[in-house]
Amino acid sequence: MNILPLNKWLSLTENEPLIIAGPCSAESERQLYDTAFELSKNKLVKIFRAGIWKPRTRPNGFEGVGEKGLKWLAEIKSKTKLLTAVEVASPKHVELCLKYNIDILWIGARTTGNPFSIQEIADSLVGTDIPVMVKNPLNPDLKLWIGAIERLNQSGINRIIAIHRGFHTYNPQPYRNSPFWEIPIELKRIYENLPIINDPSHIAGSRDYIYEISQKAINLEMDGLMIEVHPTPDLALSDSNQQITPEQFNNLVKKLVFRSESNDELLQNQLTNLRTLIDELDDELIRILSKRMKLVSKIGEFKKEYGITILQIKRWNEIINDRLLKAEKLGLSKNFILNLLEVLHHESIQIQNDILNSDNTKK
């Protein structure tokens, strides 16, 4: 994909994070102006965000102020010099945002999950070259996220930012949405030039967790943050629990530790040596895994010959208890080892299942 780096179209210095802030919803002109005025005092804030149309899960909730909110944003932009960003979910939304000179559009999680809606929006953007931010879909589906970005890029939009806002799961405790950090990391691996920012507000669902999520995002080299800020969060008409005051926002940003790649030759040499050791260990791990799976295949052949079922619960429980005990003694995380064992077990079952069904496949 042809994606422009952030510093080619935004006034960011080298290694400066992109900070976007503003209320979940535009509720009144006074509320918007008070928030924007306070945020404009923070030099790190480049973009003021506000929801104009709010997709509610159930009817009769607050669904946004609509077009008049765009007028408020235009006025606020002229007074604060902050760029403005609005969520769009239809070509009509795009048309109105362009009419009021909104600077950046963003696609919400629900819309990202619908290729038909994305294509309609992409078609309406042909010839505009307006920057677009794309939130991940509700479900942890990387291909769906990439597909939305590709559709926009193919329509001529090359100023694109991906927004990691977490994924809906049945029980995402303690957060509102599960981060699944491996998904944005994989997206970054596939498209190195694609900027990815984090939305800690929607992951957290509670202001209590916004700082820790923000810091982790920065530690993982996310390109910035989008944080919901409201002058009186407890009175907000939407997502009140995950919004913070401008004062809390400023304190949060001050606490964040922003890191960057070092150009120090000595430090780089030390890192290279450590990474070489990791590479060697990874090679050894792969060889060990290969040997393990060959043994699994032999067990599969044995079970097939003697009519033994694949799943042996007693043996599986013994493995878990034994490996977790050993892992604990070595200072390894139980969750990490349990996840690793489950992946190995899943692959082992698949290998043995293929062996047991090999005759049926040949027929």
Steps between C-alpha positions, in 0.01 A plus 500: 500500500605856432482662845655837582701520827340718767774762495437555127156646563487587871724747681673243719863511600711183483371232742218730622181302570172597339258597777128527420257602773145615547159387623331178401205709377438861412221594741492880491701785357609603850614147588700470178664841533593455867665166422679620188625819667659306785649239266645768272728605788676163477752517215492124451133507395476536123145383426167563672256211468125496561220261411225669299300190413496232768409141408308365797456128561137552599248769393399808702853574619694819423590474131693824461413859411548459125589774254491791745794338680708541185430874511627508857817316400565743214477791744719327756762425235522868408550598865734226623686406178454134590428261214159334525402133467155344472370143467310422179288198417345591165562706183253759637720547806803541275319761289408708806851478649650621173244783491620626842870442427556230760870412478501125571236229487497178697321173441348337809535136599147405396545652155845343450336161541267558204681491160189632323497815716875544466481477121221759487707737712812429294308578178376829647860599583639463148674824404494650850837392651369568853683305774309203641551306822370143517410333828536124528176300460313381808617143446871406506518464121822645359402431138180700543700793640753480217221471243343826616834679480569358154160610366568857612852494362376373163261796487801734503531567872864471603485689829370215713535418870392175664342530845532212744196522731484142624267213413170380637515170683248328724693574819774759442560574870639723636461710183202589287673359192786251481820663366637192318823696448630234262249613235619863457858375528437259211337781301814709556716210387303461177485873423802666660411845365144496633463724808314329785368687800333363811157587644543420871158643587307233309729220612474604864133587531605659828720803562689296762685303231566766237851586618629142517361419155642822356846428637496146367399628157791744501736226619387290202591782259147607415511831317265682733185504709134596466355582842148607590489823701193675644470800736255311724537129417245374751231708326596390147217375279710207373783286639529703818712240683787510250535877461738718701517873570750726322696525825515121533602478136789743549620311806479170313704628206762644735544159665547313173854395413563536129783286370675497165758295314854576610772604254776430752736250332602330827138448605411369155788253513383374839146459367633319194690253718194428713278464192751258348470282811121511466526401133715201595255393768210538258679274252543244776134531600389434143721190479359375831143563384572306182623204705196525726255492210677200345441317829136615491472344152638170631245507782228567241609196297499288817149615595376430151644147498348408836173696475575746779321837522701817445400693811632356827373739770696340784826532306417860399433601863827338608689699237341830606565449871857382446599775254340780701683385814833497316428836338421659838831380641679664206319829548283470189146632481235229546273669245779505243584131545132401503440687174808336349388154610153556353650598163722190501209280604277640225768431238564153641131411480486625141802291399359185662154563354651524151681170556190321626298623201774448241335188347167683466674787329659267242161354415 
